[in-house]
Protein backbone atom coordinates (compact mmCIF):
# COMPACT_ATOMS: atom_id res chain seq x y z
CA UNK A 1 0.00 0.00 0.00
CA UNK A 2 2.79 2.45 0.92
CA UNK A 3 4.59 1.69 -2.34
CA UNK A 4 1.40 2.48 -4.24
CA UNK A 5 1.07 5.85 -2.48
CA UNK A 6 4.70 6.73 -3.22
CA UNK A 7 4.30 5.74 -6.89
CA UNK A 8 1.12 7.81 -7.18
CA UNK A 9 2.84 10.81 -5.58
CA UNK A 10 5.80 10.69 -7.97
CA UNK A 11 3.53 10.19 -10.96
CA UNK A 12 1.86 13.53 -10.19
CA UNK A 13 5.07 15.52 -9.84
CA UNK A 14 6.10 17.27 -13.02
CA UNK A 15 9.69 17.61 -14.14
CA UNK A 16 9.20 21.40 -14.36
CA UNK A 17 8.15 21.55 -10.72
CA UNK A 18 11.24 19.61 -9.68
CA UNK A 19 13.58 21.81 -11.73
CA UNK A 20 12.02 25.04 -10.51
CA UNK A 21 12.10 23.73 -6.94
CA UNK A 22 15.80 22.85 -7.23
CA UNK A 23 16.58 26.27 -8.71
CA UNK A 24 14.59 27.96 -5.92
CA UNK A 25 16.50 25.94 -3.32
CA UNK A 26 19.84 26.99 -4.81
CA UNK A 27 18.93 30.70 -4.94
CA UNK A 28 17.39 30.68 -1.48
CA UNK A 29 20.31 28.74 0.02
CA UNK A 30 23.01 30.93 -1.54
CA UNK A 31 21.19 34.11 -0.49
CA UNK A 32 20.65 32.90 3.08
CA UNK A 33 24.31 31.88 3.31
CA UNK A 34 25.42 35.30 2.01
CA UNK A 35 23.27 37.08 4.59
CA UNK A 36 24.53 34.84 7.39
CA UNK A 37 28.15 35.35 6.28
CA UNK A 38 27.78 39.13 6.01
CA UNK A 39 26.10 39.44 9.40
CA UNK A 40 28.69 37.15 11.02
CA UNK A 41 31.30 39.87 10.46
CA UNK A 42 29.49 41.98 13.05
CA UNK A 43 31.03 39.68 15.69
CA UNK A 44 34.55 39.83 14.27
CA UNK A 45 37.46 41.30 16.22
CA UNK A 46 39.09 44.56 15.18
CA UNK A 47 42.70 45.62 14.87
CA UNK A 48 44.57 48.44 13.19
CA UNK A 49 45.96 48.04 9.71
CA UNK A 50 47.62 50.04 6.96
CA UNK A 51 46.42 50.53 3.38
CA UNK A 52 49.08 49.37 0.92
CA UNK A 53 47.26 50.16 -2.30
CA UNK A 54 43.95 51.73 -3.27
CA UNK A 55 42.76 52.04 -6.85
CA UNK A 56 39.84 51.59 -9.20
CA UNK A 57 39.84 48.79 -11.77
CA UNK A 58 37.51 48.08 -14.65
CA UNK A 59 35.19 45.19 -13.82
CA UNK A 60 35.71 42.00 -15.77
CA UNK A 61 32.00 41.31 -15.29
CA UNK A 62 30.92 44.53 -16.99
CA UNK A 63 28.16 44.46 -19.55
CA UNK A 64 29.31 46.51 -22.54
CA UNK A 65 25.75 47.35 -23.63
CA UNK A 66 25.17 49.20 -20.34
CA UNK A 67 28.60 50.82 -20.32
CA UNK A 68 31.70 49.92 -18.36
CA UNK A 69 31.55 49.20 -14.64
CA UNK A 70 34.29 49.52 -12.07
CA UNK A 71 35.41 48.06 -8.74
CA UNK A 72 37.41 49.59 -5.91
CA UNK A 73 40.55 47.55 -5.23
CA UNK A 74 42.14 47.94 -1.80
CA UNK A 75 45.11 45.99 -0.44
CA UNK A 76 45.93 46.30 3.26
CA UNK A 77 48.07 44.70 5.94
CA UNK A 78 47.40 44.02 9.60
CA UNK A 79 48.76 41.85 12.38
CA UNK A 80 47.13 39.53 14.88
CA UNK A 81 49.09 38.07 17.80
CA UNK A 82 52.36 39.14 16.17
CA UNK A 83 51.61 37.47 12.81
CA UNK A 84 51.35 39.64 9.70
CA UNK A 85 48.43 39.28 7.28
CA UNK A 86 47.37 40.93 4.03
CA UNK A 87 43.81 41.43 2.93
CA UNK A 88 41.83 42.81 0.02
CA UNK A 89 38.17 42.41 1.02
CA UNK A 90 36.32 45.64 1.63
CA UNK A 91 33.20 43.73 2.71
CA UNK A 92 32.15 40.10 2.43
CA UNK A 93 28.75 40.94 0.98
CA UNK A 94 28.94 43.94 -1.33
CA UNK A 95 27.88 45.10 -4.75
CA UNK A 96 30.19 43.77 -7.45
CA UNK A 97 30.14 46.63 -9.94
CA UNK A 98 29.86 50.38 -9.69
CA UNK A 99 29.96 53.46 -11.84
CA UNK A 100 33.47 54.87 -12.04
CA UNK A 101 32.52 57.77 -9.72
CA UNK A 102 31.08 55.48 -7.03
CA UNK A 103 34.10 53.14 -7.19
CA UNK A 104 36.41 56.17 -6.84
CA UNK A 105 34.41 57.40 -3.83
CA UNK A 106 34.87 54.02 -2.11
CA UNK A 107 38.58 53.79 -2.98
CA UNK A 108 39.10 57.36 -1.72
CA UNK A 109 37.99 56.24 1.77
CA UNK A 110 41.11 54.05 1.88
CA UNK A 111 44.07 56.18 0.80
CA UNK A 112 47.48 54.52 0.45
CA UNK A 113 49.44 54.69 3.68
CA UNK A 114 46.41 55.50 5.83
CA UNK A 115 45.59 53.63 9.02
CA UNK A 116 42.34 51.65 8.91
CA UNK A 117 40.31 49.47 11.21
CA UNK A 118 40.45 45.89 10.00
CA UNK A 119 37.87 43.35 11.18
CA UNK A 120 39.03 39.74 11.19
CA UNK A 121 37.52 36.37 11.97
CA UNK A 122 38.94 35.32 15.36
CA UNK A 123 38.73 31.67 14.22
CA UNK A 124 40.64 32.45 11.02
CA UNK A 125 42.59 35.76 11.26
CA UNK A 126 43.52 35.56 7.56
CA UNK A 127 39.85 36.31 6.75
CA UNK A 128 39.30 40.06 7.06
CA UNK A 129 37.21 43.01 5.91
CA UNK A 130 37.27 46.79 6.20
CA UNK A 131 33.48 47.11 6.50
CA UNK A 132 31.41 44.80 8.67
CA UNK A 133 27.92 43.66 7.82
CA UNK A 134 26.43 43.92 4.36
CA UNK A 135 26.81 46.80 1.92
CA UNK A 136 24.17 45.62 -0.54
CA UNK A 137 20.60 44.35 -0.33
CA UNK A 138 21.04 41.85 -3.20
CA UNK A 139 20.91 38.73 -0.97
CA UNK A 140 17.52 39.82 0.35
CA UNK A 141 16.27 40.07 -3.24
CA UNK A 142 17.61 36.53 -3.73
CA UNK A 143 15.65 35.32 -0.71
CA UNK A 144 12.46 36.82 -2.12
CA UNK A 145 13.18 35.31 -5.55
CA UNK A 146 13.71 31.92 -3.91
CA UNK A 147 10.39 32.14 -2.08
CA UNK A 148 8.63 33.23 -5.28
CA UNK A 149 10.13 30.29 -7.19
CA UNK A 150 9.09 27.89 -4.42
CA UNK A 151 5.52 29.14 -4.90
CA UNK A 152 5.79 28.67 -8.67
CA UNK A 153 7.09 25.12 -8.16
CA UNK A 154 4.22 24.38 -5.79
CA UNK A 155 1.70 25.63 -8.38
CA UNK A 156 3.29 23.40 -11.01
CA UNK A 157 2.63 20.30 -8.92
C-alpha angles and dihedrals in degrees: 000000000000091000089053092052092049092048091049091049094052092045089060096049114095123218089235091057091051093048094046090046092052091048090049090050092052094049093044093046095048092047094048090048091050091051092047091048093048093048092046089068088068087075095048122117121249132225136164121267141172128238110237099181136002123183145135120251131189111255117248087209094059120134108226094206090063094041130258121313128205141208131209111238117201127175118191141168131217139162133230121190090346095308119118121228136180125211140182105182115112091184133347094230111036142132111280101213135033141176111268091254094052092046089050091050090054094045090048089062088065108048119184111269094017123130115245138181109249121198115207137183106255089212092052112019091187088071108081145154138189094217122044124214124017127320096191136047094216095109090057089054087051091053091052091047090051092052091047091051091048088056091049090050090050091052090051091058 
